[in-house]
Amino acid sequence: MSQSKQEAQDAHNAQMQIIADLFNKDTDIILKLWMKQQAAAGSLRSDLISEEEMRQMSFDTLAGINIAVSAGNMDDIEAEAFDAVKTNLKKVSERYAMLDFSPSETATFIFSLKEAVMDALQQQYENDTDALFSGLMLTNKLVDSLGLYTFECFAEAQKALLAEQMSTMSAMSTPVMQIWKDILMIPIVGTVDSARSQEIMDAMLEGLERTDSEIILLDIQGVASIDSAVANHLLKITKAVTMMGCHCIVSGVTSHVAQAMANLGLELGGVNSAPTLRKGLRMALASLKEINAQNVDV
């Protein structure tokens, strides 16, 4: 290594040592200043999270940073030395997402650390401008990298929460209910596209497998409109049910629905249908009685 490169490396190591010493010796001071900065920025949301929990998350983050900088690394947060702080920041991001913090409030958590470290550096090196400037440069670069990582984790956490909420809403909009022994019912409300059709089919087949029912009542009275695409989706659902050896009855086939399907040249393919849920239930009970009688004869 040339002398100039060696000198540059020595200077860089000296700069990192300044930050390492600061985080190691003045952790309590930095934590106090950081909490003050978070409060000033409005990210200490007492309506969502306690100050004690916020303080603990901040302390754990500082502890993780201390591990990394003590290992002589402030340049590459992908290095193993940053595993602890990244793990903590991911937990913070997930917690913030769950509590419905805004993206800016989440970013403020880590970016406000800059001001805290700057204040601590000024207290420690007020008469050493070179050390102060070097420390600020390294801190800014480090916190920027950790801030971007935190924001990415927050975005992923929000995405996961949204997917979970959508899944919950889907399950609520496609309830499979056991209304009688060996009889399941699933009311369909709203639109039926390919994705919704698959959800309905999955819910029905899972319900049949779980309960070993003989009959499933598919009520379509709440379907927004019936066109060829919707009708084909419904036909696929009834065929899948039939393939499992289960009888399928479609209720809610009103005169309007029947006329629409007739105009489209569509048929339910031998599946029993009823204009109302009440009649559909009567048909289901009658069919169940026949099935039980056949089972007795066998």
C-alpha positions as CSV (number, residue, x, y, z in Angstrom):
1,M,0.0,0.0,0.0
2,S,1.4,3.4,-1.0
3,Q,2.1,5.9,1.7
4,S,-0.7,8.2,0.6
5,K,-3.2,5.4,0.7
6,Q,-1.9,4.3,4.1
7,E,-2.3,7.8,5.4
8,A,-5.8,8.0,4.1
9,Q,-6.7,4.7,5.7
10,D,-5.2,5.8,9.0
11,A,-7.2,9.0,8.9
12,H,-10.4,7.1,8.2
13,N,-9.7,4.7,11.0
14,A,-9.1,7.7,13.3
15,Q,-12.4,9.2,12.3
16,M,-14.2,5.9,13.0
17,Q,-12.6,5.7,16.4
18,I,-14.0,9.1,17.3
19,I,-17.5,7.8,16.6
20,A,-16.8,4.4,18.3
21,D,-15.6,6.2,21.4
22,L,-18.6,8.5,21.4
23,F,-21.2,5.7,21.1
24,N,-19.3,3.6,23.7
25,K,-18.7,6.2,26.3
26,D,-21.6,8.6,25.8
27,T,-24.5,6.3,25.1
28,D,-26.7,7.8,27.9
29,I,-26.0,11.3,26.7
30,I,-26.9,10.4,23.1
31,L,-30.0,8.6,24.2
32,K,-31.2,11.6,26.2
33,L,-30.5,13.9,23.3
34,W,-32.2,11.5,20.8
35,M,-35.4,11.2,22.9
36,K,-35.4,15.1,23.0
37,Q,-35.1,15.3,19.3
38,Q,-37.9,12.8,18.7
39,A,-40.1,14.7,21.0
40,A,-39.3,18.0,19.2
41,A,-40.0,16.3,15.8
42,G,-43.4,15.1,17.1
43,S,-42.6,11.4,16.6
44,L,-43.1,10.5,20.3
45,R,-46.8,9.6,19.8
46,S,-48.0,9.0,23.4
47,D,-51.4,8.1,21.9
48,L,-49.9,5.2,20.1
49,I,-46.8,4.1,22.1
50,S,-45.5,4.7,25.6
51,E,-42.4,6.8,26.2
52,E,-40.9,3.8,28.0
53,E,-41.2,1.5,25.0
54,M,-39.9,4.3,22.7
55,R,-36.9,4.7,25.0
56,Q,-36.2,1.0,25.0
57,M,-36.3,0.8,21.2
58,S,-34.0,3.8,21.0
59,F,-31.6,2.2,23.5
60,D,-31.5,-1.1,21.6
61,T,-30.8,0.7,18.4
62,L,-27.9,2.6,19.9
63,A,-26.6,-0.7,21.4
64,G,-26.7,-2.3,18.0
65,I,-24.9,0.7,16.4
66,N,-22.3,0.5,19.1
67,I,-21.6,-3.1,18.3
68,A,-21.1,-2.2,14.6
69,V,-18.8,0.8,15.0
70,S,-16.8,-0.9,17.7
71,A,-16.0,-3.6,15.1
72,G,-14.5,-0.8,12.9
73,N,-17.4,-0.7,10.4
74,M,-19.4,2.4,9.5
75,D,-19.4,2.0,5.7
76,D,-21.2,-1.3,5.0
77,I,-24.5,-2.0,6.8
78,E,-24.7,-5.3,5.0
79,A,-21.7,-6.5,7.1
80,E,-22.4,-9.0,9.9
81,A,-21.5,-6.3,12.5
82,F,-24.7,-4.6,11.7
83,D,-27.0,-7.6,12.1
84,A,-28.0,-6.6,15.7
85,V,-29.0,-3.0,14.8
86,K,-30.8,-4.1,11.6
87,T,-32.7,-6.7,13.5
88,N,-33.8,-4.1,15.9
89,L,-34.7,-1.5,13.2
90,K,-36.8,-4.2,11.5
91,K,-38.7,-4.8,14.8
92,V,-39.2,-1.0,15.2
93,S,-40.5,-0.7,11.6
94,E,-43.0,-3.6,12.1
95,R,-44.1,-2.1,15.4
96,Y,-44.7,1.3,13.8
97,A,-46.6,-0.2,10.9
98,M,-48.8,-2.2,13.2
99,L,-49.5,1.0,15.3
100,D,-50.3,2.9,12.1
101,F,-47.5,5.4,12.3
102,S,-47.0,7.4,9.1
103,P,-43.9,6.9,6.9
104,S,-42.5,10.3,7.9
105,E,-42.9,9.5,11.6
106,T,-41.1,6.2,11.1
107,A,-38.3,7.9,9.2
108,T,-38.0,10.5,11.9
109,F,-37.2,7.8,14.4
110,I,-33.8,7.1,12.9
111,F,-33.0,10.4,11.1
112,S,-33.5,12.4,14.3
113,L,-30.4,10.5,15.6
114,K,-28.3,12.8,13.4
115,E,-29.1,15.8,15.5
116,A,-28.5,13.9,18.8
117,V,-25.1,12.7,17.7
118,M,-24.2,16.2,16.4
119,D,-25.1,17.7,19.8
120,A,-23.0,15.0,21.5
121,L,-20.0,15.6,19.2
122,Q,-20.2,19.4,19.8
123,Q,-20.1,18.8,23.5
124,Q,-17.2,16.4,23.2
125,Y,-15.1,18.1,20.5
126,E,-16.1,21.8,20.6
127,N,-12.4,22.8,20.4
128,D,-11.5,20.2,17.7
129,T,-13.1,21.3,14.4
130,D,-11.4,18.5,12.4
131,A,-12.7,15.8,14.7
132,L,-16.1,17.4,14.8
133,F,-16.4,17.7,11.0
134,S,-15.1,14.1,10.5
135,G,-17.5,12.7,13.0
136,L,-20.5,14.5,11.5
137,M,-19.6,13.3,8.0
138,L,-19.4,9.6,9.1
139,T,-22.5,9.9,11.2
140,N,-24.6,11.4,8.4
141,K,-23.5,8.6,6.0
142,L,-24.3,5.9,8.6
143,V,-27.6,7.3,9.6
144,D,-28.7,7.8,6.0
145,S,-28.0,4.2,5.2
146,L,-29.8,2.9,8.3
147,G,-32.7,5.3,7.5
148,L,-33.2,3.9,4.1
149,Y,-33.1,0.3,5.5
150,T,-35.7,1.3,8.1
151,F,-38.0,2.8,5.5
152,E,-37.7,-0.3,3.4
153,C,-38.6,-2.5,6.3
154,F,-41.5,-0.3,7.1
155,A,-42.8,-0.5,3.6
156,E,-42.5,-4.3,3.7
157,A,-44.3,-4.4,7.0
158,Q,-47.1,-2.2,5.7
159,K,-47.4,-4.5,2.6
160,A,-47.6,-7.6,4.8
161,L,-50.3,-6.0,7.0
162,L,-52.3,-5.0,4.0
163,A,-52.1,-8.5,2.6
164,E,-53.2,-9.9,6.0
165,Q,-56.1,-7.4,6.1
166,M,-57.2,-8.3,2.6
167,S,-57.1,-12.0,3.5
168,T,-59.2,-11.4,6.6
169,M,-61.7,-9.3,4.6
170,S,-61.8,-12.0,1.9
171,A,-62.5,-14.7,4.6
172,M,-65.2,-12.5,6.0
173,S,-66.8,-11.9,2.6
174,T,-66.7,-15.7,1.9
175,P,-68.0,-17.3,5.1
176,V,-68.7,-21.1,5.0
177,M,-71.4,-21.9,7.6
178,Q,-72.6,-25.2,8.7
179,I,-76.4,-24.6,9.0
180,W,-77.4,-28.2,9.6
181,K,-75.7,-31.5,10.1
182,D,-74.1,-32.4,6.7
183,I,-75.3,-29.1,5.2
184,L,-73.0,-26.2,4.5
185,M,-74.0,-22.8,3.2
186,I,-72.0,-20.0,1.6
187,P,-73.6,-16.7,0.7
188,I,-71.9,-14.8,-2.1
189,V,-72.2,-11.0,-2.0
190,G,-70.7,-8.5,-4.5
191,T,-68.8,-9.1,-7.6
192,V,-67.4,-12.5,-8.7
193,D,-64.2,-12.3,-10.7
194,S,-61.5,-14.9,-11.3
195,A,-59.7,-14.2,-8.0
196,R,-62.9,-14.1,-6.0
197,S,-64.1,-17.3,-7.7
198,Q,-60.9,-19.1,-6.6
199,E,-61.4,-17.8,-3.0
200,I,-65.0,-19.1,-3.0
201,M,-63.9,-22.5,-4.4
202,D,-61.1,-22.8,-1.9
203,A,-63.3,-22.0,1.0
204,M,-66.1,-24.4,-0.1
205,L,-63.7,-27.3,-0.8
206,E,-61.9,-26.7,2.5
207,G,-65.2,-26.6,4.3
208,L,-66.4,-29.8,2.7
209,E,-63.1,-31.6,3.5
210,R,-63.2,-30.4,7.1
211,T,-66.9,-31.2,7.8
212,D,-67.4,-34.1,5.4
213,S,-70.8,-32.6,4.6
214,E,-73.1,-34.1,2.0
215,I,-74.7,-30.9,0.7
216,I,-73.6,-27.3,0.1
217,L,-76.0,-24.5,-0.5
218,L,-74.6,-21.7,-2.7
219,D,-76.7,-18.5,-2.3
220,I,-76.1,-16.0,-5.1
221,Q,-78.8,-13.6,-4.3
222,G,-76.3,-11.0,-3.3
223,V,-74.2,-11.2,-6.5
224,A,-74.1,-7.8,-8.1
225,S,-74.8,-9.0,-11.7
226,I,-74.8,-12.1,-13.7
227,D,-73.0,-12.2,-17.0
228,S,-71.3,-15.0,-19.0
229,A,-68.0,-14.6,-17.0
230,V,-69.8,-14.7,-13.6
231,A,-71.9,-17.7,-14.7
232,N,-68.9,-19.6,-15.9
233,H,-67.2,-19.0,-12.5
234,L,-70.2,-20.3,-10.7
235,L,-70.3,-23.4,-13.0
236,K,-66.7,-24.1,-12.2
237,I,-67.4,-23.9,-8.5
238,T,-70.4,-26.3,-8.7
239,K,-68.4,-28.7,-10.8
240,A,-65.6,-28.8,-8.2
241,V,-68.1,-29.5,-5.4
242,T,-69.7,-32.3,-7.4
243,M,-66.3,-33.9,-8.1
244,M,-65.9,-34.2,-4.3
245,G,-69.1,-36.3,-4.2
246,C,-71.2,-33.5,-2.7
247,H,-74.6,-32.2,-3.8
248,C,-74.7,-28.6,-4.7
249,I,-77.8,-26.4,-4.6
250,V,-77.8,-22.8,-5.9
251,S,-80.3,-20.5,-4.3
252,G,-81.1,-16.9,-5.2
253,V,-81.7,-17.8,-8.9
254,T,-84.4,-15.2,-9.3
255,S,-86.5,-14.7,-12.4
256,H,-84.1,-11.9,-13.4
257,V,-81.0,-14.2,-12.9
258,A,-82.7,-17.1,-14.7
259,Q,-83.7,-14.8,-17.7
260,A,-80.2,-13.4,-17.9
261,M,-78.6,-16.9,-17.9
262,A,-81.2,-18.1,-20.5
263,N,-80.4,-15.1,-22.8
264,L,-76.7,-16.0,-22.5
265,G,-77.5,-19.6,-23.3
266,L,-76.0,-20.8,-20.0
267,E,-77.2,-23.7,-17.9
268,L,-76.3,-24.9,-14.4
269,G,-75.4,-28.3,-15.7
270,G,-77.9,-30.4,-13.7
271,V,-77.3,-28.5,-10.5
272,N,-80.5,-28.0,-8.5
273,S,-81.5,-24.3,-8.1
274,A,-84.0,-22.4,-6.1
275,P,-85.3,-18.8,-6.4
276,T,-85.0,-18.1,-2.6
277,L,-82.8,-19.2,0.3
278,R,-85.8,-20.6,2.1
279,K,-86.7,-22.9,-0.8
280,G,-83.0,-23.8,-1.3
281,L,-82.8,-24.9,2.3
282,R,-86.0,-27.0,1.9
283,M,-84.4,-28.7,-1.1
284,A,-81.2,-29.3,0.9
285,L,-83.1,-30.9,3.7
286,A,-85.1,-33.1,1.3
287,S,-82.0,-34.1,-0.5
288,L,-80.3,-34.9,2.8
289,K,-83.2,-37.1,3.8
290,E,-82.9,-39.0,0.5
291,I,-79.2,-39.5,1.0
292,N,-79.6,-40.8,4.6
293,A,-82.3,-43.2,3.4
294,Q,-80.0,-44.5,0.7
295,N,-77.2,-44.9,3.2
296,V,-79.5,-46.9,5.5
297,D,-80.6,-49.2,2.6
298,V,-76.9,-49.8,1.8
